[in-house]
Structure formats: C-alpha cells, structure tokens
Amino acid sequence: MTPAIFLTYVAAAIAEIGGCFAFWAWLRLGRSMLWTIPGVTSLIGFAWLLTFVDTPAAGRAVAAYGGIYVAAAVVWLTAVEGVRLDRFDVCGVGLCLAGATVILWPR
C-alpha cells in the first residue's frame, strides 16, 4: 500500500466515522437534528475520497479500506470516547491492516 493510498484511506475513514458519529450524536446522545447536516456532508466526502484509490475495481478499493476503517475506529474509540484498548483491539487492528495490504498488493 503506497503512502498516497494510505493517506487517502485515513482521510476517508475520518470522514466516514465523523459522519456516522453525527447521526449517533443525534439519535443516541440527544443532540440536535442539525448534526446531520455536517454528517451527510462528511459521508459524501468519504465516498468521494474512495474514488481516488488507484485500483481498477471499486470492490477491491472498498475491501482494502475496511482495514484502515477498523484502525481509525479504534483510534476514535480511545481519542474521542476515552475507552482503553486491550490486546484484542490491538491484534484485531493488526490483522485488518495486514489484510488491507494483501488486497492491494501489486499483481
């Protein structure tokens, strides 16, 4: 996985998690429905960013993105929600990132 693809995936993950959190905040935390406006914008940005991954198959780009998403979600878990990671979280992230790398491995 090249640094450019990795950074694109990281930006997409931030956009997706932020967009989903906006809906979580509205529906689960009692925040204003106005939270959905930046949420939807963020989710559109997420989808747009994935189009920059240099692979001929959209499914492969999305499948590999899954590993980066899992890692970003675990970072969010600690940074935003204050949850302490355990060894299963860390091992799971490692496996997901390895899988993403294998999926995008040059053929």
Contacts in CASP RR format, 6 or more apart in sequence:
PFRMAT RR
TARGET T0000
AUTHOR 0000-0000-0000
METHOD contacts of the structure
MODEL  1
MTPAIFLTYVAAAIAEIGGCFAFWAWLRLGRSMLWTIPGVTSLIGFAWLL
TFVDTPAAGRAVAAYGGIYVAAAVVWLTAVEGVRLDRFDVCGVGLCLAGA
TVILWPR
1 64 0 8 1.000
1 100 0 8 1.000
1 101 0 8 1.000
1 104 0 8 1.000
4 54 0 8 1.000
5 53 0 8 1.000
5 54 0 8 1.000
5 104 0 8 1.000
6 68 0 8 1.000
8 49 0 8 1.000
8 50 0 8 1.000
8 52 0 8 1.000
8 53 0 8 1.000
9 53 0 8 1.000
9 64 0 8 1.000
9 65 0 8 1.000
9 68 0 8 1.000
9 69 0 8 1.000
9 100 0 8 1.000
10 68 0 8 1.000
10 72 0 8 1.000
11 49 0 8 1.000
12 45 0 8 1.000
12 46 0 8 1.000
12 49 0 8 1.000
12 50 0 8 1.000
12 65 0 8 1.000
12 68 0 8 1.000
12 69 0 8 1.000
13 46 0 8 1.000
13 65 0 8 1.000
13 68 0 8 1.000
13 69 0 8 1.000
13 71 0 8 1.000
13 72 0 8 1.000
13 73 0 8 1.000
14 72 0 8 1.000
15 42 0 8 1.000
15 43 0 8 1.000
15 45 0 8 1.000
15 46 0 8 1.000
15 49 0 8 1.000
16 42 0 8 1.000
16 43 0 8 1.000
16 46 0 8 1.000
16 69 0 8 1.000
17 69 0 8 1.000
17 72 0 8 1.000
17 73 0 8 1.000
17 76 0 8 1.000
18 39 0 8 1.000
18 42 0 8 1.000
19 38 0 8 1.000
19 39 0 8 1.000
19 40 0 8 1.000
19 42 0 8 1.000
19 43 0 8 1.000
19 46 0 8 1.000
20 39 0 8 1.000
20 43 0 8 1.000
21 76 0 8 1.000
21 80 0 8 1.000
22 35 0 8 1.000
22 36 0 8 1.000
22 38 0 8 1.000
22 39 0 8 1.000
22 40 0 8 1.000
22 42 0 8 1.000
23 35 0 8 1.000
23 36 0 8 1.000
23 39 0 8 1.000
25 31 0 8 1.000
25 35 0 8 1.000
26 32 0 8 1.000
26 33 0 8 1.000
26 35 0 8 1.000
26 36 0 8 1.000
50 58 0 8 1.000
50 61 0 8 1.000
50 62 0 8 1.000
50 65 0 8 1.000
53 61 0 8 1.000
53 64 0 8 1.000
53 65 0 8 1.000
55 61 0 8 1.000
55 64 0 8 1.000
55 104 0 8 1.000
60 103 0 8 1.000
60 104 0 8 1.000
63 100 0 8 1.000
63 103 0 8 1.000
64 99 0 8 1.000
64 100 0 8 1.000
64 101 0 8 1.000
64 103 0 8 1.000
64 104 0 8 1.000
65 100 0 8 1.000
66 96 0 8 1.000
66 100 0 8 1.000
67 96 0 8 1.000
67 97 0 8 1.000
67 99 0 8 1.000
67 100 0 8 1.000
68 97 0 8 1.000
68 100 0 8 1.000
70 92 0 8 1.000
70 93 0 8 1.000
70 96 0 8 1.000
70 97 0 8 1.000
71 93 0 8 1.000
71 94 0 8 1.000
71 96 0 8 1.000
71 97 0 8 1.000
74 85 0 8 1.000
74 89 0 8 1.000
74 93 0 8 1.000
77 83 0 8 1.000
77 85 0 8 1.000
77 89 0 8 1.000
78 84 0 8 1.000
78 85 0 8 1.000
END
